[in-house]
Each structure stands twice: as C-alpha cells, then as structure tokens.
C-alpha cells in the first residue's frame, strides 16, 4: 500500500501542477486574446473618419474619443459583423484639435463582454 501511495502521489502532484500551469497559461492567453487594431483615419475641420479591419469574433464596436483636457466621450456601441474594413465617422468636432481615439471590438454590446481587439490613434482635425 505504501508503494502504491508513493507512486500515485507524484502522479497526483504532477497532474495538479500541470493542470494549474495549463490553467494559468490558458488564462494568460484569454486575457491577451484581444488583438491590436490598426486604425486608419482622415479628417476635416469637424469630422474624423475611421477605418479598421474587422476584428475576429467581434460583432459590436465601441469608440471612445477625447480632446486634451476633456473627459472621453463614448460613441454608442454599434453592430457590424459584415463590413471589412469597418468604417465610422465622428461628427461635430472642434477644428485644429488633436483627439485621442480608442476602438474596441467586442463579442457583445455590453461593456462587460470580452474585448476581442482594440487600438488607439491620435488624429488632428484640420483648421477651418
């Protein structure tokens, strides 16, 4: 009985160690599954037009933008699981202002859903 116990114990220990390291590894991969989104942009004096490749497994997109010293504004989440590239234009912006823009591709509309890809870009609107 003692021999069997000694033989089984390392197997159990090895199994537990392998399982927890695999679990940590999978958690690490899940946390970093969000791919980097390369955003292209063009602007006028009061608009910024964005374009980015469709994010794998994302059905909803969320855009956040902010001018220096101002709180970020969130564009309502919108669904686009068809177009590639995905396009969006932000209106009513200030001329000659640099905006920091963040795009997130999510599985679902709510903010608690998993982010599948995200990217940021700074874009300056043109002078009037």
C-alpha positions in Angstrom: 0.0 0.0 0.0 2.8 2.4 0.8 4.5 1.7 -2.5 1.3 2.4 -4.4 0.8 5.6 -2.4 4.3 6.7 -3.1 3.8 6.0 -6.8 0.5 7.7 -7.0 1.4 10.7 -5.0 3.9 12.1 -7.6 1.4 11.5 -10.4 -1.2 13.4 -8.5 1.3 16.2 -7.7 2.5 16.3 -11.3 -1.1 16.3 -12.5 -2.1 19.2 -10.2 1.0 21.2 -11.2 0.4 20.6 -14.9 -3.3 21.4 -14.6 -2.7 24.6 -12.7 0.1 25.7 -15.0 -2.1 24.9 -18.0 -5.0 26.8 -16.4 -2.7 29.8 -15.8 -1.4 29.6 -19.3 -5.0 29.5 -20.7 -6.0 32.4 -18.6 -3.0 34.3 -19.8 -3.9 33.6 -23.4 -7.6 34.6 -22.8 -6.6 37.9 -21.2 -4.4 38.7 -24.2 -6.7 37.4 -26.9 -7.6 40.9 -27.7 -5.7 41.7 -30.9 -4.2 45.0 -31.8 -6.5 47.0 -34.1 -4.7 49.2 -36.7 -6.8 52.3 -37.2 -6.6 54.5 -40.3 -8.1 58.0 -40.2 -8.7 61.1 -42.2 -10.2 64.4 -41.0 -11.9 67.6 -42.0 -12.2 70.6 -39.7 -15.1 69.0 -37.8 -15.1 65.2 -38.5 -12.8 62.3 -38.2 -13.4 59.3 -40.4 -12.0 56.0 -39.1 -11.4 52.7 -40.8 -10.0 49.4 -39.4 -10.1 45.7 -40.3 -12.9 43.6 -39.0 -11.9 42.1 -35.6 -12.1 38.3 -35.4 -15.1 37.2 -33.3 -16.3 40.8 -32.7 -19.9 41.7 -33.6 -20.0 45.1 -31.8 -17.7 48.1 -31.8 -17.3 50.8 -29.2 -15.5 54.1 -30.0 -14.2 56.5 -27.4 -12.6 59.8 -28.1 -11.3 62.8 -26.2 -9.7 66.2 -26.8 -6.9 67.3 -24.4 -8.2 68.2 -21.0 -11.7 66.9 -21.7 -13.3 63.7 -20.4 -13.7 60.9 -23.0 -16.9 60.7 -25.0 -18.3 57.3 -25.8 -19.9 56.6 -29.1 -22.8 54.2 -28.6 -21.8 50.7 -29.4 -22.8 49.7 -32.9 -23.1 46.4 -34.6 -21.1 45.5 -37.7 -20.3 41.9 -38.4 -20.4 42.2 -42.2 -18.1 45.0 -43.4 -14.3 44.7 -43.7 -12.9 47.2 -43.3 -15.3 48.7 -40.7 -15.9 52.4 -41.0 -17.2 55.1 -38.7 -17.2 58.9 -38.8 -17.3 61.1 -35.7 -19.1 64.4 -36.2 -19.3 67.8 -34.5 -15.6 68.1 -33.5 -13.6 71.2 -32.9 -11.2 72.4 -35.7 -7.4 72.1 -35.3 -7.8 69.8 -32.2 -6.0 66.6 -31.6 -8.3 63.8 -30.4 -7.2 60.5 -28.8 -9.5 57.8 -30.2 -9.9 54.2 -28.9 -11.7 51.5 -30.8 -12.7 48.2 -29.2 -14.2 45.2 -31.0 -16.4 43.2 -28.6 -18.3 39.9 -28.7 -21.5 41.5 -27.3 -22.9 45.0 -26.9 -22.5 45.4 -23.2 -19.3 46.7 -21.7 -18.8 43.5 -19.7 -18.3 41.4 -22.8 -14.9 40.2 -23.9 -12.8 42.6 -25.9 -11.5 40.8 -29.0 -9.4 43.7 -30.3 -8.6 47.3 -29.5 -6.5 50.1 -30.8 -5.8 53.8 -30.2 -4.9 56.6 -32.5 -4.4 60.4 -32.2 -5.9 62.4 -35.0 -5.9 66.2 -35.5 -8.8 67.9 -37.2 -8.0 70.4 -39.9 -8.2 74.2 -39.5 -11.3 75.9 -40.7 
